[in-house]
Amino acid sequence: MVRMWRDSKILEIGEGTSEVQRMLIARELGLPG
């Protein structure tokens, strides 16, 4: 049960990661976020 919950949390985080990474990269490059 806990493992399923943890895996689903990892998947949720994974789906949002690319968007967050783009924001972080844009900020580091000095581009508007």
Backbone as a chain_set.jsonl record, in Angstrom:
{"seq": "MVRMWRDSKILEIGEGTSEVQRMLIARELGLPG", "coords": {"N": [[0.836, -1.202, 0.0], [1.807, 1.298, 0.921], [3.949, 1.449, -0.798], [2.751, 1.641, -3.313], [1.533, 4.13, -3.046], [3.77, 5.722, -2.736], [5.045, 5.336, -5.2], [3.142, 6.484, -6.898], [3.314, 9.112, -6.091], [5.899, 9.712, -6.914], [5.522, 9.535, -9.652], [3.75, 11.662, -10.056], [5.396, 13.811, -9.36], [7.317, 13.474, -11.337], [5.895, 14.124, -13.647], [5.601, 16.863, -13.423], [8.155, 17.715, -13.482], [9.6, 18.437, -15.834], [8.496, 20.878, -16.569], [9.161, 22.459, -14.375], [11.94, 22.309, -14.541], [12.362, 23.687, -16.942], [11.607, 26.258, -16.155], [13.544, 26.764, -14.186], [15.903, 26.624, -15.692], [15.459, 28.689, -17.512], [15.478, 30.819, -15.741], [18.113, 30.744, -14.827], [19.432, 31.374, -17.147], [18.68, 33.924, -17.405], [16.366, 34.567, -18.67], [12.971, 35.666, -19.206], [10.641, 34.147, -17.022]], "CA": [[0.0, 0.0, 0.0], [2.677, 2.476, 0.996], [4.787, 1.488, -1.989], [1.924, 2.162, -4.409], [1.353, 5.569, -2.812], [5.049, 6.376, -2.994], [5.262, 5.311, -6.645], [2.25, 7.454, -7.536], [3.867, 10.431, -5.794], [7.058, 9.883, -7.789], [5.006, 9.793, -10.994], [3.216, 13.025, -10.06], [6.542, 14.72, -9.382], [7.945, 13.318, -12.642], [5.124, 14.827, -14.672], [5.805, 18.296, -13.282], [9.578, 18.037, -13.422], [10.087, 19.102, -17.043], [8.054, 22.27, -16.525], [9.972, 23.125, -13.359], [13.299, 22.422, -15.065], [12.375, 24.778, -17.923], [11.569, 27.515, -15.407], [14.833, 26.966, -13.535], [16.895, 26.894, -16.735], [15.192, 30.032, -18.025], [15.908, 31.786, -14.73], [19.574, 30.772, -14.799], [19.884, 32.034, -18.369], [18.256, 35.311, -17.345], [15.205, 34.772, -19.532], [11.718, 35.805, -18.461], [10.209, 32.824, -16.64]], "C": [[0.87, 1.25, 0.0], [3.502, 2.595, -0.275], [4.004, 2.04, -3.175], [1.762, 3.67, -4.278], [2.633, 6.312, -3.169], [5.316, 6.431, -4.499], [4.39, 6.344, -7.345], [2.755, 8.864, -7.284], [5.052, 10.713, -6.711], [6.588, 10.198, -9.207], [4.459, 11.21, -11.086], [4.355, 14.028, -10.162], [7.201, 14.67, -10.757], [7.218, 14.089, -13.723], [5.373, 16.321, -14.611], [7.258, 18.707, -13.396], [10.03, 18.836, -14.635], [9.702, 20.575, -17.031], [8.895, 23.052, -15.531], [11.388, 23.327, -13.883], [13.386, 23.545, -16.083], [12.392, 26.125, -17.214], [12.929, 27.805, -14.787], [15.901, 27.319, -14.561], [16.709, 28.301, -17.27], [15.685, 31.078, -17.034], [17.432, 31.89, -14.724], [20.127, 31.478, -16.025], [19.474, 33.497, -18.396], [17.088, 35.61, -18.263], [13.964, 34.979, -18.676], [11.076, 34.44, -18.265], [8.946, 32.337, -17.269]], "O": [[0.687, 2.147, -0.823], [3.731, 3.696, -0.775], [4.539, 2.824, -3.958], [1.842, 4.4, -5.265], [2.609, 7.366, -3.804], [5.762, 7.456, -5.014], [4.841, 7.008, -8.278], [2.643, 9.726, -8.155], [5.194, 11.822, -7.226], [7.184, 11.031, -9.889], [4.679, 11.892, -12.087], [4.294, 14.975, -10.946], [7.6, 15.706, -11.29], [7.849, 14.65, -14.62], [5.358, 16.988, -15.645], [7.574, 19.896, -13.408], [10.766, 19.812, -14.49], [10.492, 21.427, -17.437], [9.298, 24.181, -15.808], [11.974, 24.393, -13.694], [14.369, 24.286, -16.101], [13.111, 27.035, -17.627], [13.418, 28.933, -14.844], [16.716, 28.212, -14.329], [17.682, 29.03, -17.462], [16.242, 32.102, -17.429], [17.983, 32.987, -14.628], [21.179, 32.114, -15.953], [19.866, 34.236, -19.299], [16.838, 36.767, -18.6], [13.914, 34.515, -17.537], [10.97, 33.658, -19.21], [8.511, 31.218, -16.994]]}, "num_chains": 1, "name": "protein.A"}
